[in-house]
Amino acid sequence: MAEQGVDPIAPPFLHLLSAFLAMEPTQCLVSLARACGGGSITEVVQRFVWDNCICKVEKSHVPYSKSFLKKLINEIESAHGDVLDELYEQYASYMISLKDGSLVKENSRVLKWISFLFSPGCLEVPSCPKSMQLAVPLHCSLNMLEGDTGVGSGVGLVGICLAHVKASKVILSEGDLSSLANLKLNLELNQLNKGVDDPGSINQDPNLVKCIFLPWESAEESELQNFMPDIILGADVIYNPLCLPYLIRVLAILLNRNKSSSYPRQDNHSHDLSRDYTDGVGKNSVPVAYIASVIRNAETFNYFLALAKEANLDVNDLTERYKPFDLLPYMQSYDRSTVRLFTLSNSCK
């Protein structure tokens, strides 16, 4: 039974629970815990953490929970507050069980739950869940930006979300075999049937989420032309300059349905993005790629633009025109303001 004044399915307590399940950095959890207590971590907040977070933790979360409890207890003690006996006892238990660090080494991947929280303003979107929440379990590294950023679909979060909003056909590609195996595991974890790995058999059951092994650097043009996608989605793929020529070549082939691509493998030219461009949002006449990415290095991004121009691809920045809903309000671990949204399409329409 929820304590008086505590609603676990509404902010700010929902944000705290969601952040814990997503394994946000512990300093973010402490910040959310203070928000729940109106500026301090009260006994009510501690009880919520104990009942809804710590007591329901899985084995793979134990090292993370220990770190969170240590920071939480230090925060309460530094404010001269009283710590629940249960939190002290549980922290002592963690200290004993993890003293040799063996559990941390055994669990290189952890189970996170990424919760998308839909606000009332999202109700106009047909794909919005009636429950106003979509929780996606994922096996991934503790920091999703380390170890799961191969040349492909990674842990599969984008593809899983597409399946939930009833995309007509979803094909996920991955260029690393270990990441592909983990991708399949995440599809099963989310109760999504996965298709076979043969790119030539994409005309199977359209309700399947298919995952294929597709290294960008060795993908054959004839193989890529079999897919005929309407929409291509990419998240954070503009970061490694060594991979960019292969990425652009793959995109150039997939976005060109009229003739064979003659895109060269490597080049180094500057690119002027000042000319006007019509992105074709809402149109199905030509394929389009949407890429969300952070520009970490201007030189790398300019190289991406130069390669796109050489491949006859138009690049358009939609960031200011299409503002997404904030479905992850509890995530303080990255700055959304740095994420840019681009479209790519064939300029020879």
Secondary structure as UniProt FT lines:
FT   TURN            4..5
FT   TURN            8..9
FT   TURN            11..12
FT   HELIX           13..21
FT   TURN            22..23
FT   HELIX           26..36
FT   TURN            37..38
FT   HELIX           43..52
FT   HELIX           54..56
FT   HELIX           59..61
FT   HELIX           62..78
FT   TURN            79..80
FT   HELIX           85..97
FT   TURN            98..100
FT   HELIX           102..106
FT   STRAND          110..117
FT   HELIX           120..124
FT   TURN            126..127
FT   TURN            130..131
FT   STRAND          133..140
FT   TURN            144..145
FT   TURN            154..155
FT   HELIX           157..164
FT   TURN            165..166
FT   STRAND          170..174
FT   HELIX           177..189
FT   TURN            190..191
FT   HELIX           199..201
FT   TURN            202..203
FT   TURN            206..207
FT   STRAND          209..213
FT   HELIX           216..218
FT   HELIX           221..225
FT   TURN            226..227
FT   STRAND          231..235
FT   TURN            241..243
FT   HELIX           244..254
FT   TURN            281..282
FT   STRAND          288..294
FT   HELIX           298..310
FT   TURN            311..312
FT   STRAND          313..317
FT   TURN            319..321
FT   TURN            329..330
FT   HELIX           336..338
FT   STRAND          339..346
//
